[in-house]
Amino acid sequence: MPDRRKHRGAHPDDEHLFDERHHQALRIAVAEFSRLLTRGYAGNSALKLVGDRHNLTARQRTAVMRSACADQSLERREAAKISLEGCTGKRIAIDGYNLLITIESALSGGVILTGRDGCYRDLASVHGTYRKVEETVPALTLIVRHLTDAGLTELDWLLDRPVSNSWRLKALIQETLASSPLRCNVDLVDNPDTVLAASGSPVVTSDSWILDRCGAWIDLAANIIDRHIPSAWKLDLS
């Protein structure tokens, strides 16, 4: 069945699943899952243990998984995090889908999670195909404006080549940047995660795998949402 979504917003069940009455249980679940990860438990089995204990749905478990991290990861991420202002004059590398979908979600009323590491993450996902939504162009415009205002001049925007329509998104990004002073390479690569993890540039991402391996990183999504999207539905599970 074709994907006919026009927005990247909340799932129909989110209003109930992430209602205030569930917040305490979700925060406890994040703390417990993080504790198990710190002790070396396998992620899948630890998440099942915590999820079953608190009777969480699959979507709530995804929120817990995306918000938690081991103490070792937390320490590393905090040490490597830098501000966007500290990148003036530097080239940065952007995890393209990761950033764009989070901003699209915030603009369209989707849940934005604050994880234990302070990162903002969404609950949307791309399953092999990226579909442009009504928030795509406004999200790209916000990103470009924010980077320009911060004094950035050069960036590499990486997109997953295997994801369908990546070439269309590349063209749209280039079109959005056409009137901007930013110098940007938009590259389609087979595995952006490994490229970003090995990058010598500061990396824009909230992807846990990359954060545990890259050098300096920036939580650009949080910067943009806090400054430009005051109506965003933010849920702090930190």
NUTIKE-818456 format. One record per residue (C-alpha): residue number from 1; residue in one letter; x, y, z. Coordinates in steps of 0.001 Angstrom, whole numbers, plus 500000, padded with zeros to 6 digits. Layout:
BEGIN
(NUM "a" (X Y Z))
...
END
This chain:
BEGIN
(1 "m" (500000 500000 500000))
(2 "p" (501529 503350 498971))
(3 "d" (502599 505828 501637))
(4 "r" (500191 508746 501380))
(5 "r" (501251 510637 504493))
(6 "k" (501365 514419 504136))
(7 "h" (502989 515047 507523))
(8 "r" (505755 513560 509697))
(9 "g" (503636 514077 512810))
(10 "a" (502438 512027 515724))
(11 "h" (501122 508492 515461))
(12 "p" (497348 508361 516118))
(13 "d" (498010 506584 519438))
(14 "d" (500703 508975 520694))
(15 "e" (498347 511313 522518))
(16 "h" (497393 508377 524727))
(17 "l" (500737 506546 524852))
(18 "f" (502679 509655 525885))
(19 "d" (500043 511289 528037))
(20 "e" (501342 512818 531282))
(21 "r" (500098 509869 533330))
(22 "h" (502685 507652 531584))
(23 "h" (505666 509986 532025))
(24 "q" (506855 508692 535367))
(25 "a" (506801 505051 534259))
(26 "l" (508649 505933 531057))
(27 "r" (511337 507850 532953))
(28 "i" (511809 504976 535379))
(29 "a" (512034 502586 532428))
(30 "v" (514734 504738 530805))
(31 "a" (516717 504765 534061))
(32 "e" (516370 500995 534518))
(33 "f" (517243 500218 530903))
(34 "s" (520279 502528 531120))
(35 "r" (521392 500755 534308))
(36 "l" (521200 497362 532601))
(37 "l" (523156 498639 529588))
(38 "t" (525801 500001 531950))
(39 "r" (526141 496533 533463))
(40 "g" (526656 494975 530056))
(41 "y" (523242 493444 529405))
(42 "a" (522319 492900 525745))
(43 "g" (520056 495671 524493))
(44 "n" (517171 493564 523192))
(45 "s" (516852 491363 526258))
(46 "a" (517250 494319 528631))
(47 "l" (514564 496285 526809))
(48 "k" (512184 493332 526934))
(49 "l" (512795 492922 530655))
(50 "v" (512081 496592 531371))
(51 "g" (509220 496835 528911))
(52 "d" (507480 493794 530327))
(53 "r" (507935 495043 533870))
(54 "h" (506189 498320 533074))
(55 "n" (503728 496838 530559))
(56 "l" (504935 499157 527799))
(57 "t" (503655 499067 524233))
(58 "a" (506016 498619 521288))
(59 "r" (506040 502371 520593))
(60 "q" (506710 503216 524232))
(61 "r" (509587 500712 524212))
(62 "t" (511018 502452 521162))
(63 "a" (510882 505742 523064))
(64 "v" (512700 504157 526014))
(65 "m" (515315 502612 523729))
(66 "r" (516013 505909 521955))
(67 "s" (516220 507849 525235))
(68 "a" (518491 505544 527240))
(69 "c" (522236 504983 527205))
(70 "a" (524872 503331 529364))
(71 "d" (526918 505425 531780))
(72 "q" (530009 504832 529631))
(73 "s" (528245 506222 526563))
(74 "l" (526871 509167 528527))
(75 "e" (530330 510125 529762))
(76 "r" (531833 509884 526279))
(77 "r" (529051 511861 524630))
(78 "e" (529173 514641 527217))
(79 "a" (532933 514977 526754))
(80 "a" (532679 515152 522955))
(81 "k" (529698 517508 522663))
(82 "i" (530475 521004 521389))
(83 "s" (528382 524077 520639))
(84 "l" (527472 525203 517151))
(85 "e" (529081 528558 517944))
(86 "g" (532365 526727 518438))
(87 "c" (532245 525546 514828))
(88 "t" (532520 528954 513171))
(89 "g" (535048 528645 510378))
(90 "k" (534994 524850 510523))
(91 "r" (533480 522357 508125))
(92 "i" (530745 520221 509702))
(93 "a" (529232 516905 508584))
(94 "i" (525466 516359 508804))
(95 "d" (523634 513077 509256))
(96 "g" (521055 514204 506723))
(97 "y" (517999 512072 507341))
(98 "n" (518572 512048 511087))
(99 "l" (518452 515845 511339))
(100 "l" (515794 516516 508719))
(101 "i" (513245 514004 510000))
(102 "t" (513579 515288 513571))
(103 "i" (512884 518854 512447))
(104 "e" (509996 517695 510239))
(105 "s" (508541 515821 513208))
(106 "a" (508819 518838 515493))
(107 "l" (507115 521080 512945))
(108 "s" (504240 518639 512473))
(109 "g" (503476 517948 516142))
(110 "g" (505319 514645 516518))
(111 "v" (506780 513634 519881))
(112 "i" (510333 514915 520409))
(113 "l" (512159 512994 523116))
(114 "t" (514915 514405 525292))
(115 "g" (517210 511485 525953))
(116 "r" (519508 510806 528861))
(117 "d" (522385 512325 526877))
(118 "g" (520382 515507 526258))
(119 "c" (519813 514748 522571))
(120 "y" (516506 515450 520898))
(121 "r" (515144 512439 519031))
(122 "d" (511942 511709 517139))
(123 "l" (509865 508555 516848))
(124 "a" (509574 508636 513070))
(125 "s" (511430 506205 510859))
(126 "v" (512356 505658 507228))
(127 "h" (511860 502091 506026))
(128 "g" (513827 502059 502795))
(129 "t" (511951 504993 501251))
(130 "y" (511955 508698 502035))
(131 "r" (508738 510542 501241))
(132 "k" (508659 514326 501092))
(133 "v" (505989 515798 503389))
(134 "e" (504548 519278 503854))
(135 "e" (507162 520047 506518))
(136 "t" (510169 519109 504363))
(137 "v" (510818 522472 502716))
(138 "p" (510118 524511 505900))
(139 "a" (512466 522182 507813))
(140 "l" (515250 522577 505251))
(141 "t" (514758 526335 505236))
(142 "l" (515026 526460 509039))
(143 "i" (518188 524369 509033))
(144 "v" (519887 526517 506392))
(145 "r" (518846 529767 508109))
(146 "h" (520057 528581 511500))
(147 "l" (523438 527478 510157))
(148 "t" (523868 530708 508234))
(149 "d" (522971 532835 511268))
(150 "a" (525506 530871 513320))
(151 "g" (528267 531854 510901))
(152 "l" (528815 528436 509350))
(153 "t" (530221 528468 505834))
(154 "e" (530993 524868 504831))
(155 "l" (529247 521565 505380))
(156 "d" (528890 518045 504067))
(157 "w" (525323 516718 504031))
(158 "l" (525248 512928 503882))
(159 "l" (522251 510894 502716))
(160 "d" (521764 507129 502558))
(161 "r" (522120 506035 498945))
(162 "p" (520050 502822 499487))
(163 "v" (517013 504845 500645))
(164 "s" (514643 505431 497737))
(165 "n" (514186 509075 496687))
(166 "s" (517516 510163 498209))
(167 "w" (518485 511669 494864))
(168 "r" (515264 513700 494887))
(169 "l" (516019 514979 498375))
(170 "k" (519577 515803 497312))
(171 "a" (518210 517995 494517))
(172 "l" (515790 519692 496929))
(173 "i" (518579 520422 499427))
(174 "q" (520734 521881 496671))
(175 "e" (517810 524017 495508))
(176 "t" (517228 525286 499059))
(177 "l" (520914 526147 499403))
(178 "a" (521151 527884 496039))
(179 "s" (520609 531379 497463))
(180 "s" (522549 530704 500679))
(181 "p" (526173 531680 501366))
(182 "l" (526734 528147 502692))
(183 "r" (529044 525964 500643))
(184 "c" (527574 522495 500879))
(185 "n" (528379 519109 499382))
(186 "v" (525345 516816 499372))
(187 "d" (526620 513259 499055))
(188 "l" (524802 509957 498651))
(189 "v" (526796 507243 500410))
(190 "d" (526062 503585 501069))
(191 "n" (526563 503838 504831))
(192 "p" (526627 507382 506243))
(193 "d" (527021 506057 509805))
(194 "t" (530514 504702 509216))
(195 "v" (531557 507784 507239))
(196 "l" (530344 510119 509985))
(197 "a" (531906 508041 512752))
(198 "a" (535293 508354 511027))
(199 "s" (534878 512010 510044))
(200 "g" (537463 514498 511198))
(201 "s" (534790 517209 511195))
(202 "p" (532265 517959 513930))
(203 "v" (529233 515772 513289))
(204 "v" (525538 516726 513476))
(205 "t" (523569 513678 514610))
(206 "s" (521589 512108 517438))
(207 "d" (522287 508557 516271))
(208 "s" (523611 506613 519254))
(209 "w" (525917 504366 517230))
(210 "i" (527626 507374 515665))
(211 "l" (527805 509322 518938))
(212 "d" (529675 506453 520583))
(213 "r" (532344 506496 517862))
(214 "c" (532678 509990 516362))
(215 "g" (534842 512854 517513))
(216 "a" (533156 516161 518272))
(217 "w" (529404 516343 517746))
(218 "i" (526613 518932 517830))
(219 "d" (522953 518479 518771))
(220 "l" (521755 520841 516055))
(221 "a" (518173 519548 516229))
(222 "a" (517868 520786 519822))
(223 "n" (519305 524187 518854))
(224 "i" (516803 524633 516039))
(225 "i" (513751 523314 517893))
(226 "d" (514381 525378 521018))
(227 "r" (514920 528567 519058))
(228 "h" (512485 528279 516175))
(229 "i" (509741 525782 517076))
(230 "p" (508312 526820 520473))
(231 "s" (505168 524780 519866))
(232 "a" (507092 521487 519558))
(233 "w" (505799 518576 521660))
(234 "k" (508828 517828 523801))
(235 "l" (508905 514949 526259))
(236 "d" (511843 514880 528670))
(237 "l" (512781 511297 529541))
(238 "s" (516297 512152 530643))
END
